[in-house]
């Protein structure tokens, strides 16, 4: 019986998939056809084979040379010339392999030394824009420049008007013009200078009585505002609003009074939409009167962020940052808004600014790591997460993100350590347990993997992917009942998932429930026209049941999906062979064997197919190839000896039988083989 390979998939909780394969080959027990009596190998043939082997050796075609020498040694195990040449070839191949491995190690060392740079370049490559995206970005940038130029011109016009008003001693008009300009560009030096000059000139023009009255109002106003600020600090928000109202009645143009009222509304309950609306009105009124109030810009940014208006949030935070550039909180909130708006480069720059102001700002390094992740800069991301762990050792998300980086690199041990830390710090997070299960699976720690997935299942009992992974672990451990139970539960969670149905079929097959397995595989195949694995297993099962046409139908479907799969070609060859279509069978086995020349099972299947097709000379070479790949493969010696005997090469057959007895002591068919040749 010819072989098949059944492939099993393990899927990670995070977006990571692991492929598993079950190799279950079944070799055909065929008999060689009788041929006309042949002649024994003479010395001329031996010398020609030695010459050809030496020629292959010089050309570094080691395997072809060894195949010829193995045939000579099977015929005559004491052939010293063949043995010496074989030893020379094996030593040369060993030396070449060692040199190749050393070159690979040297290359790997060089790659590791350049890892950070290459990852950065990868990130830049991944983020290269298409021509359409580049054109759109350039248009947007041009529009921003045009808006900035228009704003600058408008500010220049307002400042010029204010200067004229100041020269004409229209102080209020000059202050109004300065405020209008500052509302457009809060960091405008010319507008700020105009406002200072106009307010000073207004004060200088006051009479003594007016000055005394103003100073008295300012003292009373300052006391009210101080009291209001203290009320906000003590979370006495109603009192703060009352004091702010009294301050406004004393000075209707007090921007600070409006700002305090905004804080009283917003901080009382930031999650309340009505509070946010009232606070927004107050902050906007404050900026009407004092455009340079960084706190009002900052709070408006927070409100816009909560409302989901990222453009407005970014605009407000940028205004606040221009007025208060040493305030880490502003840059942090700006970075969050930029990240949420997919402006990852800008967000990274904002978070880097935060670290320059305050190295241990909570979660800042973590957010910077997330930006680097989105930019494809894995090395920088790992560095940022490591920094956040230094600042916040108990920050579970940082450990989790480090685990994800390790998982992508298939550093199972590092991933398991990081996920373990994350899960212990935040045991309520189901994704941490799932990820730990995937990492432990990668380490082949199936007990630990199952425990982690069971923890996840306790938190989310009907999660299909968790149940599916538990089924795969059970299949690995040959736990039939567990595999069936978990796979069936996964299918119940999502009956349209082709992978879950396929896994249920595998569990049923492991349990010996072939009809149920076939039903699951057929359902899986119907759910996903591009899924080859259920079709391969259907082909195998139908072939084992003797339903060759059905087997061929499903395997041809699989071949359309995976035209280069040696697994499909091998099983299709088996199906054609069982049907008696030796021509197509041989073509399929040749295709499978040529795709993986060092696969012993595929080479053995080709040898058996050649035997069935009557191509005995090619079959002998194929059996010799199998023996060179696996010297302990007793059946290959057995088949080769029978072919040699049937062709009349009795000496060769005897030599092969002797080689079999030496290579596989106690081979069960040796007695029958010797009896045949007597």
DOTI-448177 format. One line per 10 residues: their letters; for each residue z, x, y of C-alpha. Coordinates in steps of 0.5 Angstrom, whole numbers, plus 500, padded with zeros to 3 digits. Each point is the difference from the previous one (the first is absolute). Layout:
<rs>
A) Z X Y; ...
</rs>
This chain:
<rs>
XXXXXXXXXX) 500 500 500; 498 503 507; 505 500 506; 502 496 506; 504 502 506; 504 495 503; 502 501 507; 507 498 503; 501 499 508; 507 501 503
XXXXXXXXXX) 500 498 508; 505 502 505; 504 496 504; 497 503 506; 493 500 501; 500 506 494; 496 499 493; 501 504 494; 495 500 494; 503 500 493
XXXXXXXXXX) 496 501 493; 501 498 493; 495 504 495; 499 496 494; 494 503 496; 498 498 494; 495 504 496; 495 498 495; 501 502 493; 492 501 498
XXXXXXXXXX) 497 503 495; 494 505 501; 493 499 497; 497 504 494; 495 505 502; 495 504 497; 503 506 497; 501 506 505; 500 507 500; 506 505 501
XXXXXXXXXX) 501 503 506; 497 507 500; 501 507 503; 494 499 505; 503 493 503; 507 503 500; 497 506 505; 496 495 504; 507 496 501; 504 506 502
XXXXXXXXXX) 494 503 505; 500 493 503; 507 500 501; 501 507 503; 494 497 505; 504 494 502; 506 505 500; 497 504 505; 498 494 504; 507 498 500
XXXXXXXXXX) 498 493 496; 507 501 496; 500 493 497; 493 501 497; 501 507 497; 506 497 497; 497 494 497; 495 505 496; 505 505 498; 505 494 498
XXXXXXXXXX) 494 498 495; 499 507 497; 508 500 499; 500 493 497; 495 503 495; 503 507 499; 507 500 503; 500 508 498; 494 502 505; 503 505 504
XXXXXXXXXX) 494 501 505; 501 492 501; 507 501 501; 500 506 504; 495 497 505; 504 493 500; 507 504 502; 496 504 506; 497 493 502; 507 497 500
XXXXXXXXXX) 503 506 504; 495 500 505; 500 492 501; 508 501 500; 499 505 506; 495 496 504; 505 494 499; 506 504 503; 496 503 506; 497 493 501
XXXXXXXXXX) 508 497 500; 502 506 505; 494 499 504; 502 492 500; 508 502 502; 497 505 505; 496 494 503; 506 495 500; 505 505 503; 495 501 506
XXXXXXXXXX) 499 492 500; 508 499 501; 500 505 505; 495 496 504; 502 493 498; 503 498 507; 494 502 503; 495 497 495; 504 494 501; 500 499 507
XXXXXXXXXX) 492 501 500; 500 495 494; 504 495 505; 495 502 506; 494 499 495; 503 493 497; 500 498 508; 493 502 502; 497 494 503; 494 497 499
XXXXXXXXXX) 494 500 505; 502 492 502; 507 502 500; 499 506 505; 496 496 504; 505 494 501; 506 505 501; 495 504 505; 499 493 504; 507 498 500
XXXXXXXXXX) 502 507 503; 495 499 505; 503 493 502; 507 503 500; 497 505 505; 497 495 504; 506 496 500; 504 506 502; 495 502 506; 500 493 502
XXXXXXXXXX) 508 500 500; 500 506 504; 495 498 505; 504 493 501; 507 504 501; 496 505 505; 498 494 504; 507 497 500; 503 506 502; 495 501 506
XXXXXXXXXX) 502 493 502; 507 501 499; 500 506 505; 496 496 505; 506 495 500; 505 506 500; 496 503 506; 501 493 504; 507 499 498; 499 494 495
XXXXXXXXXX) 505 503 495; 500 494 496; 493 500 499; 500 508 498; 505 499 495; 496 494 497; 494 504 500; 504 506 496; 503 495 495; 493 497 499
XXXXXXXXXX) 497 507 498; 506 502 496; 499 494 496; 493 502 498; 503 508 499; 507 500 500; 500 508 500; 495 500 506; 503 506 505; 496 497 506
XXXXXXXXXX) 503 493 499; 507 502 499; 500 505 506; 497 494 504; 506 496 498; 505 505 501; 497 501 507; 500 493 502; 507 498 498; 503 506 504
XXXXXXXXXX) 496 498 506; 502 493 499; 507 502 500; 499 505 506; 498 494 504; 506 496 498; 505 499 506; 507 502 499; 503 493 498; 494 499 496
XXXXXXXXXX) 501 506 496; 508 498 499; 498 493 497; 495 503 496; 505 506 497; 505 494 499; 495 496 496; 498 506 496; 507 502 498; 502 493 498
XXXXXXXXXX) 493 500 496; 502 506 497; 506 497 498; 497 494 497; 495 504 496; 505 505 497; 504 494 498; 494 497 497; 498 506 496; 507 501 497
XXXXXXXXXX) 500 493 498; 493 501 496; 504 506 497; 506 496 498; 495 495 497; 502 495 505; 493 497 501; 502 494 504; 504 503 505; 495 505 501
XXXXXXXXXX) 495 495 501; 504 497 505; 502 506 504; 492 502 500; 499 493 503; 505 501 506; 497 507 501; 493 497 501; 503 495 505; 503 506 504
XXXXXXXXXX) 493 503 499; 494 497 498; 496 506 499; 505 504 496; 496 502 494; 506 502 496; 503 493 500; 494 498 497; 500 505 495; 507 499 498
XXXXXXXXXX) 499 493 499; 494 502 495; 505 504 496; 505 495 500; 495 495 497; 496 505 495; 506 504 498; 504 493 498; 495 499 495; 494 504 499
XXXXXXXXXX) 497 495 494; 500 494 504; 494 498 503; 503 496 506; 504 506 502; 494 505 500; 496 495 504; 506 500 505; 501 507 500; 493 502 501
XXXXXXXXXX) 499 495 506; 506 504 503; 498 507 499; 493 498 503; 504 498 506; 503 506 500; 494 504 500; 497 496 505; 506 503 505; 500 507 497
XXXXXXXXXX) 494 502 496; 504 507 498; 505 496 496; 499 504 493; 505 496 496; 496 493 502; 494 503 498; 503 503 493; 503 493 499; 494 496 501
XXXXXXXXXX) 497 505 495; 505 498 495; 499 493 501; 492 501 499; 501 503 494; 505 495 497; 494 495 502; 495 504 497; 496 502 506; 499 507 499
XXXXXXXXXX) 495 502 505; 506 497 505; 505 503 497; 497 507 500; 498 499 507; 507 498 502; 503 506 496; 495 505 503; 502 498 507; 507 501 498
XXXXXXXXXX) 499 507 498; 496 502 506; 507 498 504; 505 502 495; 496 506 496; 507 503 497; 502 493 497; 499 501 492; 501 493 499; 494 498 504
XXXXXXXXXX) 495 505 496; 503 497 494; 498 493 501; 494 502 503; 498 504 494; 502 494 495; 495 495 505; 495 505 499; 501 501 492; 500 492 500
XXXXXXXXXX) 493 500 504; 497 506 495; 500 505 505; 503 505 496; 498 506 503; 503 497 507; 507 498 496; 500 507 497; 500 503 507; 506 495 502
XXXXXXXXXX) 504 502 494; 499 507 501; 502 499 508; 507 497 497; 501 506 496; 500 504 506; 505 496 504; 504 499 494; 499 503 493; 505 496 496
XXXXXXXXXX) 498 493 503; 501 495 494; 493 498 496; 496 504 505; 498 506 495; 499 494 495; 495 496 504; 496 507 502; 499 501 492; 497 493 500
XXXXXXXXXX) 495 502 505; 498 506 497; 500 496 493; 495 495 504; 496 506 502; 499 503 494; 505 506 502; 504 500 493; 503 507 501; 502 498 507
XXXXXXXXXX) 503 494 498; 504 503 495; 503 505 505; 502 494 504; 503 496 495; 504 506 498; 502 501 507; 503 493 500; 504 501 494; 503 506 503
XXXXXXXXXX) 502 495 506; 501 494 496; 502 502 493; 501 493 497; 494 497 503; 497 497 494; 493 499 503; 499 507 501; 502 502 493; 495 494 498
XXXXXXXXXX) 494 503 504; 501 507 497; 500 497 493; 493 497 502; 497 507 502; 503 503 494; 497 494 495; 493 501 504; 500 507 498; 503 499 493
XXXXXXXXXX) 506 504 501; 504 495 495; 506 504 501; 500 500 507; 498 493 501; 506 498 495; 505 503 504; 498 497 506; 500 493 497; 506 501 497
XXXXXXXXXX) 503 502 507; 497 494 503; 502 495 495; 507 502 500; 501 500 507; 496 493 500; 501 497 494; 498 493 502; 493 503 502; 495 498 494
XXXXXXXXXX) 495 504 501; 504 506 500; 502 499 493; 492 498 498; 498 507 503; 506 503 496; 497 497 494; 493 503 501; 503 507 501; 504 500 494
XXXXXXXXXX) 494 497 496; 496 506 503; 506 505 497; 499 496 493; 507 498 501; 499 493 497; 507 498 499; 502 502 508; 493 497 502; 502 493 496
XXXXXXXXXX) 507 500 503; 497 501 507; 495 494 499; 505 496 497; 504 501 507; 494 498 504; 500 494 495; 507 498 502; 498 499 507; 494 497 499
XXXXXXXXXX) 499 496 493; 493 498 500; 497 506 503; 493 501 496; 499 507 501; 507 502 498; 500 496 494; 493 503 498; 503 507 501; 505 498 495
XXXXXXXXXX) 495 498 495; 497 507 501; 506 503 499; 501 496 494; 493 502 497; 502 507 501; 506 499 496; 497 496 495; 505 495 501; 496 494 498
XXXXXXXXXX) 505 494 502; 501 503 507; 493 501 501; 498 493 498; 505 497 504; 499 504 506; 492 499 500; 501 493 499; 505 499 506; 495 504 504
XXXXXXXXXX) 494 495 498; 504 494 502; 501 503 507; 493 501 501; 495 497 495; 494 502 503; 502 508 500; 495 503 496; 505 506 499; 506 496 498
XXXXXXXXXX) 495 496 495; 498 507 497; 507 503 499; 502 493 496; 494 502 496; 502 507 498; 507 497 499; 498 495 495; 495 505 497; 506 505 499
XXXXXXXXXX) 504 494 497; 494 499 495; 498 493 503; 493 501 500; 497 493 502; 505 500 506; 498 507 502; 493 498 500; 501 493 504; 504 504 505
XXXXXXXXXX) 495 506 501; 494 494 500; 504 497 506; 501 507 503; 493 501 500; 498 493 503; 505 501 506; 496 507 502; 493 501 499; 501 508 502
XXXXXXXXXX) 506 501 495; 497 504 494; 507 501 496; 501 493 497; 492 500 498; 501 507 496; 506 497 496; 496 494 499; 495 504 497; 505 504 496
XXXXXXXXXX) 503 494 497; 494 496 498; 497 507 497; 506 500 496; 499 493 498; 493 501 498; 497 496 505; 495 505 503; 496 496 504; 506 498 504
XXXXXXXXXX) 503 507 501; 493 503 502; 500 494 505; 506 502 503; 499 507 500; 493 500 503; 504 496 506; 505 506 501; 494 505 500; 497 496 506
XXXXXXXXXX) 507 501 503; 501 507 498; 493 503 498; 503 507 499; 506 499 496; 501 503 493; 505 495 498; 495 495 501; 494 504 497; 504 502 494
XXXXXXXXXX) 502 493 498; 493 497 501; 498 505 495; 505 498 495; 498 492 501; 492 502 499; 502 504 494; 504 495 497; 494 495 501; 495 505 497
XXXXXXXXXX) 497 502 506; 500 507 499; 495 502 505; 504 497 506; 506 502 497; 498 508 500; 498 499 507; 507 497 502; 504 506 496; 495 505 503
XXXXXXXXXX) 501 498 507; 508 499 499; 500 507 497; 496 504 505; 504 497 506; 507 503 497; 498 506 496; 507 502 498; 502 493 498; 501 501 492
XXXXXXXXXX) 500 493 499; 494 499 503; 497 506 497; 502 497 493; 497 494 501; 493 503 502; 501 504 494; 501 494 495; 494 496 504; 495 505 499
XXXXXXXXXX) 503 500 492; 498 493 500; 494 501 503; 498 505 495; 499 506 505; 504 504 496; 498 507 503; 503 497 507; 506 497 496; 502 507 497
XXXXXXXXXX) 499 503 507; 504 494 503; 506 501 495; 500 508 501; 501 498 507; 506 495 499; 503 506 495; 499 505 506; 504 495 505; 505 498 495
XXXXXXXXXX) 501 505 494; 505 495 496; 495 494 500; 500 500 492; 495 494 500; 495 504 504; 500 506 495; 499 494 494; 494 497 503; 497 507 502
XXXXXXXXXX) 501 502 492; 497 493 498; 494 501 504; 499 507 498; 501 499 493; 495 494 500; 495 504 503; 500 505 495; 504 505 504; 505 501 494
XXXXXXXXXX) 503 507 503; 501 497 507; 503 494 497; 505 504 496; 502 505 506; 501 493 504; 505 498 495; 503 506 500; 501 500 507; 503 493 500
XXXXXXXXXX) 505 502 495; 502 506 504; 500 496 507; 503 494 497; 505 501 494; 501 494 496; 494 496 503; 500 494 495; 492 500 499; 500 507 498
XXXXXXXX) 500 499 492; 495 494 501; 495 505 504; 501 506 495; 499 495 494; 493 498 504; 498 507 500; 501 502 493
</rs>
